[in-house]
Amino acid sequence: MIFVVKIKLNIMKHTILSVFFALALIVNANAIDKNKNLNRETNASYFAQNNFEAKYQDAKNVVWSNVDGYYKAAFTLNGVKKSAFFNAQGEYVATTQYVSGDKLPAKSLEKLKKLYKEYTLGEVLQFEVDETAGTSAYTSSSGDNTYYFASLRKEDSQIVVKITAQNDVSFFRSL
């Protein structure tokens, strides 16, 4: 009788341990699945990272961050510092890089100097948009989705202007 009770207790212990072990595996599997979308080490989704790696295979020094709901990858490609942006679904949206003022289209630069002659040209950010990304504010019917944002300074003010591929120059915002 005592022998039967000991066997039953051992079976109960093994059953309870098996149940706890199974629960631990289930909880761990769920945690891994939930974290699949966001890599805590890089602050970017799994899909954004895969799309980035497919688009920029030779990128170096990649650093991920979150900016206004977008995943941002700052990186170096062929010695040039760039940033690529991906939406919440991990789809590519745009790439930016700082360029010198002489990289602006000649007509745009001429128009900029005429409209803002009292200002000095500062930093210029080149902004290339993926036309399929649904960023309608930055897509062009001409098919050229490259824009420039130039900072302009004068004595006590600083502004940013937007320059389109069609050489349109417009006020964007004050700084």
N, C-alpha and C positions, 0 to 999 in steps of 0.2 A: 504494500500500500504506500509506504513512504517512497519507494522507488518510483511508483507511478506519479506521485505528486511532484517529485523532482523533475521528471521528464516533462510533465505538463508546464512547470515553471520555466524550464529551459526553452520549450517551444514558444511560450508567451514572450520571453525575453527576446528571442530571435525574431519573432513576428513584430514586436514593437520596434526593435532596432531596424528591421527591414523597412517598416513603414516610415520611420524617421529618415532613413537613407533615401528612400524614394522621394519623399517630400523635399529633401534638400536638393536632389537632382532636378526636380521640377522647378523649384524656386530659382536655382542657378540658371537653368535653361531660359526661363522667362527673362531674367535679368540680362543675359547675354543678348537675347532677341531685341529687347527694348533699347539697349545701348548700341545696337548695330547701326541705327540711323545717325547717331552722334558720337564721334570719337572724342572722348574727353581729353585726350592728349593734344589733339589738334584743333578742337572747337569747330569741326566741320563734319558734315554728314558723309556717310559712306559714299553716297552717289556723287556728291560734289568732288570728293577726292578722286574717285574713279574717272569722272569727266575731265578733271584738271589734268590728271596723269596721261590721259589719252590725247588731250590737246597740246600739252606742253611737256613732252617726254624728256627734253633736255634741260628742264628747269632745275636751278640750284637754289639752295638756301631758302626753302619754302617755309613761310610762317603763316599760319591760319588765324583768323579772328572773325568776330561777328560785327558787322557794321549795318545798322539800321535794317535789320531783318535779312541781310544778305551774308553769305559766307565769302570772306575775302582771303585770297591767297596772295601774299606779297612774296615775290621771288625775283631771281636774276636769270635772264635768258640771253645768252651770247654777250655777257658783260653789261646788259641793260637792265635796270631795275624796273619792274612792272608790277601791276596788281590785277588779278582776275577776280571777277565777281560772279557768284552763283546764287540762284534763288533758293527758296526753302525746299524745293523738290530736287535741288542739286544740279539744275540745268544752267548751262553757261549763259551769262547775260552780257558782260562787257569786260574789256581790258583797258587799263589806263597806264600811262607812263608820262613822266615829265620830259619835255623836249625844249630845245632852245627856240627863241623867238624867230630865228631864221627858218625854222621848219614850217612856219605858217605859210599857207598859199600866198603868193605874191599879191594878188588882188585883195585878199583879206587884210594883209598887212598894210597895204596902201589905204584901204578904207578905214582901218583901225586908227592909223596915224591922222587921217583927215577928221574923223569924228571925235577923237580923244587926244587932240594935239597937245593939250596941257598936261597930259599924264605920261608917266614913264612905264614902259612895259616891264613887268616882273616875271614871275613864273608862268609857264604855259603847260597845261595838262592836256594831253591827247587822250580822247575818249572814243574807243571803238566799240560799237554796239552790235550785238548779234541780232540781225533783223528778224529772226524767228523767235526771239525771246519774249515778245509781247510787251516791250517797253516802248509803247506808242509815242511817248513824249520825245523819244530820241531816235525814231526811225524815219527814214527819208524815202520819198517816192522815187528819187533818182537812183536808189540802190547804193549810194555811198553813205555809209553810216559812221563816218569819222567826224568827230566834233572836237573843238578846242575850247578850253576855258582858260582865259588869260587874266591874270591879276594886273591891275593898273594902279599906279600910285601918283598922287600929287601931294603937296605940302601936308595937309592934315586929313586926307581921306584916301581910302583904298576901295576899289570896286573890282568886280569880276564881270567880264563880258563873255558871251557865248559866240563862237564863230562856227558857222556851218560849212559844209563842203561846197555849198552854192555861194559862198563868200558873203553870207548875211552876217552882220555884226550887230548884236543886241545886248543891252544891259541885262545882266543876270541877277546880281545882288551886291549890296554894300557889305563891307567887312568892318 
